Amino acid sequence: MSDAGQEKLDAFLGKMVGDLGAIATGAGVLLGDRLGLFKALREGGKMTSAELANGTGTQERLIREWLSGQAAAGYVDYDEATDRFYLNAEQELVFADEDSPAFMAGAFEVLSTLWLDEEKVRQAFVSGKGVGWHEHSACLFRGTERFFRPGYNANLIDSWLPALDGVVEKLERGAEVADVGCGHGASTVLMARAFPKSRFVGFDYHAPSIERARKAAEEAGVSANSRFEIAAAKTYPGTYDLVAFFDCLHDMGDPTGAATHVHGSLKPDGTWMIVEPFAHDHLAANLNPVGRVYYAASTFVCTPASLSQEVGLGLGAQAGEARLRKVVTSGGFKRFRRATETPFNMVLEARP
């Protein structure tokens, strides 16, 4: 091998070390999240491994190893002079504050399903039958809600809804709203809390998610103006001023059929809000860190979910605006635009 070739190989192997470290550290984040270690560090300040172990009812030797690994990753800070570990302000927001718009621990829970369900997905690659959302490990359902909720908290009420033409005014007066594919109900609860004069119903085909959403609404004190029902995107009942799809249209086997049903369920001046993962229309433009995460999730979750259903269009999480426009307009909508966006999401508005 030439010197130039060796340099390229060494650089690529260096990238592999970084990637392997990220994967290994990710398991440690999941462990620390579930044991409450990050939150204990936030509350305790600078702590020795023994102090953290005593405070969380865990074994000191294992805690010491966990802290060392997280410190090596830069996820926990280490004070060599006092042999104590702590979270800096940024680490607190990312790992210990569930209400922070930067909270990311839920994302690690989502990604764990890629490993846990690899065999199911591998079989789907051969059979072509796909893997239904409900067939995944439970960490997918919990993690998805925890991953998306910070973004919804940061953007839904203050940015996304105001970007839609006349929607906030309707919600303030009192509107009928359907949140389709609501999962654990994070988006529904947020809207119900912000607009008490409006009535919200969350629909999802996954019964355990609907059960959790009902509990979330009760805990948030919004049961009076929200409810949750088991129903699919092509069959949910009712007529609405606003129908919302949060990060779910691309998962559907027949998104055009869903669009047609949405069109029929809207009042003449109604609005369909579609929140989708941010993506450009061409592959080359999506070959970046965000695209890397979304393509991985789409390979293991989104596209197999679509292929497991009727039609099985397989849009994928990086469908892009042009393909989504085609789906929406094929469902009968005449007006379609990108209302706003974030680095992780684009918010689309469709009108009859």
C-alpha positions as CSV (number, residue, x, y, z in Angstrom):
1,M,0.0,0.0,0.0
2,S,1.3,3.5,-0.9
3,D,2.0,6.1,1.8
4,A,-1.0,8.1,0.6
5,G,-3.2,4.9,0.8
6,Q,-2.0,4.2,4.3
7,E,-2.8,7.7,5.4
8,K,-6.3,7.4,4.1
9,L,-6.7,4.0,5.8
10,D,-5.4,5.4,9.1
11,A,-7.8,8.3,8.9
12,F,-10.7,6.0,8.2
13,L,-9.7,3.7,11.1
14,G,-9.5,6.8,13.3
15,K,-13.1,7.6,12.3
16,M,-14.0,4.0,13.2
17,V,-12.6,4.4,16.7
18,G,-14.7,7.5,17.2
19,D,-17.8,5.8,15.9
20,L,-17.3,2.7,18.0
21,G,-16.8,4.9,21.0
22,A,-20.1,6.7,20.3
23,I,-21.9,3.4,20.0
24,A,-20.4,2.0,23.3
25,T,-21.0,5.3,25.1
26,G,-24.6,5.3,23.9
27,A,-25.3,2.1,25.9
28,G,-23.8,3.9,28.9
29,V,-26.1,6.9,28.4
30,L,-29.1,4.5,28.3
31,L,-27.9,2.8,31.5
32,G,-27.3,6.1,33.3
33,D,-30.7,7.4,32.2
34,R,-32.6,4.4,33.4
35,L,-30.7,4.3,36.8
36,G,-31.2,8.0,37.3
37,L,-27.5,8.7,37.4
38,F,-27.6,11.9,35.3
39,K,-30.3,13.4,37.4
40,A,-28.5,12.5,40.6
41,L,-25.4,14.2,39.3
42,R,-27.4,17.3,38.5
43,E,-28.9,17.4,42.0
44,G,-25.7,16.5,43.8
45,G,-23.1,18.7,42.1
46,K,-19.5,17.4,42.2
47,M,-19.6,13.9,43.5
48,T,-17.2,11.0,44.0
49,S,-18.2,7.6,42.7
50,A,-19.0,6.5,46.2
51,E,-21.3,9.5,46.8
52,L,-23.2,8.8,43.6
53,A,-23.5,5.1,44.4
54,N,-24.8,5.8,47.9
55,G,-27.3,8.4,46.5
56,T,-28.7,6.0,43.9
57,G,-28.5,2.7,45.6
58,T,-26.0,1.3,43.2
59,Q,-22.6,-0.5,43.4
60,E,-19.6,1.9,43.7
61,R,-17.1,-0.1,41.6
62,L,-19.5,-0.2,38.7
63,I,-20.4,3.4,39.1
64,R,-16.8,4.3,39.0
65,E,-16.4,2.6,35.7
66,W,-19.5,4.2,34.3
67,L,-18.4,7.6,35.3
68,S,-15.0,7.1,33.8
69,G,-16.4,6.1,30.5
70,Q,-18.8,9.0,30.4
71,A,-16.0,11.4,31.3
72,A,-13.9,9.9,28.5
73,A,-16.7,10.6,26.1
74,G,-17.1,14.2,27.3
75,Y,-20.6,13.5,28.6
76,V,-19.6,14.0,32.2
77,D,-16.9,16.3,33.5
78,Y,-14.1,15.2,35.9
79,D,-12.3,17.3,38.5
80,E,-8.9,15.6,38.9
81,A,-7.9,17.6,41.9
82,T,-10.8,16.3,44.0
83,D,-11.5,13.1,42.1
84,R,-15.1,14.1,41.6
85,F,-17.5,14.0,38.6
86,Y,-20.2,16.5,37.6
87,L,-22.4,17.7,34.8
88,N,-21.7,21.1,33.3
89,A,-24.6,23.3,32.2
90,E,-24.8,21.9,28.7
91,Q,-24.6,18.3,29.8
92,E,-27.4,18.9,32.3
93,L,-29.7,20.2,29.5
94,V,-28.9,17.2,27.3
95,F,-29.0,14.4,29.8
96,A,-30.7,15.4,33.0
97,D,-33.5,17.9,32.2
98,E,-36.5,16.2,30.6
99,D,-38.1,19.6,29.9
100,S,-35.1,21.1,28.2
101,P,-35.4,21.6,24.4
102,A,-32.0,20.1,24.1
103,F,-32.8,16.9,26.0
104,M,-31.4,13.9,24.1
105,A,-31.5,10.9,26.5
106,G,-34.7,9.7,24.8
107,A,-32.9,9.5,21.5
108,F,-30.5,6.9,22.9
109,E,-33.5,4.9,24.0
110,V,-35.0,5.0,20.5
111,L,-31.7,3.9,19.0
112,S,-31.4,0.9,21.3
113,T,-34.3,-0.7,19.3
114,L,-32.1,-0.8,16.2
115,W,-29.9,-3.3,18.0
116,L,-32.6,-5.2,19.9
117,D,-34.8,-5.7,16.8
118,E,-32.0,-6.3,14.3
119,E,-33.0,-9.9,13.7
120,K,-36.6,-8.9,12.9
121,V,-35.4,-6.3,10.4
122,R,-32.9,-8.7,8.9
123,Q,-35.7,-11.2,8.2
124,A,-37.7,-8.4,6.7
125,F,-34.8,-7.6,4.3
126,V,-35.1,-11.1,3.0
127,S,-38.9,-11.6,3.1
128,G,-39.9,-8.0,2.1
129,K,-42.8,-8.2,4.6
130,G,-41.6,-5.4,6.7
131,V,-41.8,-5.0,10.5
132,G,-44.9,-3.3,12.1
133,W,-44.4,-0.5,14.6
134,H,-46.2,-2.6,17.2
135,E,-43.7,-5.5,16.6
136,H,-40.7,-3.5,18.0
137,S,-39.3,-3.5,21.5
138,A,-41.1,-1.3,24.0
139,C,-38.1,1.1,24.2
140,L,-39.1,2.4,20.8
141,F,-42.4,3.6,22.1
142,R,-41.1,5.2,25.3
143,G,-38.0,6.6,23.5
144,T,-39.9,8.1,20.6
145,E,-42.1,10.2,23.0
146,R,-39.1,11.3,25.0
147,F,-37.1,12.1,21.9
148,F,-39.7,14.2,20.1
149,R,-41.3,15.9,23.2
150,P,-38.4,18.4,23.7
151,G,-38.8,19.6,20.1
152,Y,-42.5,19.9,20.5
153,N,-42.1,21.7,23.8
154,A,-39.7,24.2,22.2
155,N,-41.6,24.8,18.9
156,L,-45.1,23.6,18.6
157,I,-47.0,26.3,20.4
158,D,-44.7,29.3,19.9
159,S,-43.5,28.6,16.3
160,W,-45.2,25.8,14.4
161,L,-48.8,26.6,15.0
162,P,-48.4,30.4,14.5
163,A,-46.7,29.6,11.1
164,L,-50.1,28.2,9.9
165,D,-52.5,30.5,8.3
166,G,-55.2,31.5,10.8
167,V,-54.9,28.4,12.9
168,V,-54.0,29.9,16.3
169,E,-56.9,32.3,16.1
170,K,-59.3,29.3,15.6
171,L,-57.7,27.4,18.5
172,E,-58.1,30.4,20.8
173,R,-61.7,30.7,19.9
174,G,-62.4,27.0,20.2
175,A,-61.7,24.4,17.4
176,E,-62.0,20.7,16.8
177,V,-58.6,19.1,16.4
178,A,-57.4,15.6,15.5
179,D,-53.9,14.5,16.3
180,V,-53.4,11.4,14.2
181,G,-50.6,8.9,15.0
182,C,-50.4,10.6,18.4
183,G,-48.3,7.9,20.1
184,H,-48.1,8.7,23.8
185,G,-49.9,11.9,23.3
186,A,-47.1,14.5,23.9
187,S,-48.2,16.8,21.1
188,T,-51.9,16.4,22.0
189,V,-51.4,17.3,25.6
190,L,-49.3,20.3,24.7
191,M,-52.0,21.7,22.5
192,A,-54.8,20.9,24.9
193,R,-53.0,22.7,27.7
194,A,-52.3,25.8,25.5
195,F,-55.8,26.1,24.1
196,P,-58.4,25.2,26.7
197,K,-61.3,26.3,24.6
198,S,-60.5,23.8,21.9
199,R,-61.3,20.1,21.9
200,F,-58.6,17.6,21.0
201,V,-58.7,13.9,20.1
202,G,-55.6,11.8,19.6
203,F,-55.8,8.7,17.4
204,D,-53.3,5.9,17.1
205,Y,-53.7,2.2,16.0
206,H,-51.3,1.1,18.8
207,A,-53.5,0.3,21.9
208,P,-50.7,0.5,24.5
209,S,-49.7,4.0,23.3
210,I,-53.3,5.2,23.6
211,E,-53.5,3.8,27.1
212,R,-50.3,5.8,28.0
213,A,-51.6,8.9,26.3
214,R,-54.8,8.8,28.4
215,K,-52.6,8.7,31.6
216,A,-50.5,11.5,30.3
217,A,-53.6,13.7,29.7
218,E,-54.8,12.9,33.2
219,E,-51.5,13.8,34.7
220,A,-51.3,17.0,32.8
221,G,-54.9,18.0,33.8
222,V,-56.2,18.2,30.3
223,S,-58.7,15.4,30.3
224,A,-61.6,17.8,30.1
225,N,-60.7,18.9,26.6
226,S,-58.8,15.9,25.2
227,R,-59.5,12.3,24.6
228,F,-57.7,9.4,23.0
229,E,-59.1,6.7,20.8
230,I,-57.8,3.6,18.9
231,A,-58.1,4.3,15.1
232,A,-56.0,4.2,12.0
233,A,-55.1,7.2,9.8
234,K,-57.5,6.0,7.0
235,T,-60.5,5.4,9.2
236,Y,-60.6,7.8,12.2
237,P,-64.0,9.4,12.6
238,G,-65.1,13.1,12.9
239,T,-64.8,16.4,11.2
240,Y,-62.1,18.9,12.2
241,D,-60.7,22.4,11.9
242,L,-57.2,21.1,12.2
243,V,-55.7,17.7,11.6
244,A,-52.1,17.1,12.7
245,F,-49.7,14.4,11.8
246,F,-46.5,14.5,13.8
247,D,-43.6,12.5,12.4
248,C,-45.8,9.7,11.2
249,L,-47.0,10.2,7.6
250,H,-43.8,8.6,6.2
251,D,-44.4,5.5,8.4
252,M,-47.7,4.7,6.8
253,G,-48.1,2.0,4.1
254,D,-50.7,4.1,2.2
255,P,-49.9,7.8,2.9
256,T,-51.9,8.8,-0.1
257,G,-55.0,7.0,1.3
258,A,-54.4,8.7,4.6
259,A,-54.2,12.1,2.8
260,T,-57.5,11.3,1.0
261,H,-59.1,10.5,4.4
262,V,-57.7,13.7,6.0
263,H,-59.2,15.7,3.1
264,G,-62.6,14.2,3.7
265,S,-62.4,14.8,7.5
266,L,-61.6,18.6,7.3
267,K,-64.0,21.4,7.4
268,P,-64.0,23.5,4.1
269,D,-61.6,26.0,5.7
270,G,-59.7,23.4,7.7
271,T,-55.9,22.8,7.8
272,W,-53.7,19.8,7.7
273,M,-50.4,20.2,9.6
274,I,-47.8,17.7,8.7
275,V,-44.6,17.6,10.7
276,E,-41.9,15.4,9.1
277,P,-38.2,14.8,9.6
278,F,-36.2,17.5,7.9
279,A,-34.8,16.3,4.5
280,H,-33.8,17.7,1.2
281,D,-35.2,16.2,-2.0
282,H,-32.0,14.6,-3.2
283,L,-29.8,12.0,-1.5
284,A,-26.5,13.9,-1.9
285,A,-27.9,16.8,0.1
286,N,-28.9,14.5,3.0
287,L,-25.5,12.9,3.4
288,N,-24.8,14.8,6.7
289,P,-25.0,14.0,10.5
290,V,-28.7,14.6,10.7
291,G,-29.3,12.4,7.6
292,R,-27.1,9.7,9.1
293,V,-29.3,9.4,12.1
294,Y,-32.6,9.6,10.1
295,Y,-31.5,7.1,7.5
296,A,-30.5,4.6,10.2
297,A,-33.9,5.0,12.0
298,S,-35.6,4.7,8.6
299,T,-33.8,1.5,7.7
300,F,-34.8,-0.2,11.0
301,V,-38.1,1.4,11.8
302,C,-39.8,3.7,9.4
303,T,-39.5,1.9,6.0
304,P,-40.1,-1.6,7.5
305,A,-43.2,-0.2,9.2
306,S,-44.5,1.1,5.9
307,L,-43.7,-2.1,4.0
308,S,-45.6,-4.1,6.6
309,Q,-48.9,-2.4,5.7
310,E,-51.2,-2.3,2.7
311,V,-49.7,-0.6,-0.4
312,G,-46.3,-0.3,1.4
313,L,-45.2,2.8,-0.4
314,G,-42.1,3.0,1.8
315,L,-41.6,6.8,1.8
316,G,-38.9,6.6,4.5
317,A,-37.9,9.2,7.0
318,Q,-35.9,11.2,4.4
319,A,-38.7,11.5,1.9
320,G,-38.2,15.2,1.2
321,E,-40.7,17.9,0.4
322,A,-41.3,17.0,-3.2
323,R,-42.3,13.4,-2.6
324,L,-44.5,14.5,0.4
325,R,-46.2,17.2,-1.8
326,K,-47.0,14.5,-4.4
327,V,-48.6,12.3,-1.7
328,V,-50.6,15.2,-0.3
329,T,-51.9,16.6,-3.6
330,S,-52.8,13.1,-4.8
331,G,-55.1,13.0,-1.7
332,G,-57.1,16.0,-3.1
333,F,-55.4,19.0,-1.5
334,K,-55.0,22.0,-3.7
335,R,-52.7,24.2,-1.5
336,F,-49.5,23.0,0.0
337,R,-46.5,24.8,1.4
338,R,-43.6,24.6,3.8
339,A,-44.7,26.7,6.7
340,T,-41.5,26.6,8.8
341,E,-38.6,24.3,9.7
342,T,-36.0,23.4,12.3
343,P,-32.7,21.5,11.8
344,F,-34.7,18.3,12.6
345,N,-38.2,18.9,11.3
346,M,-40.1,20.6,8.5
347,V,-43.7,21.8,9.1
348,L,-46.0,21.5,6.0
349,E,-49.4,23.1,5.6
350,A,-52.0,21.6,3.4
351,R,-55.4,23.2,2.6
352,P,-58.4,21.7,0.7
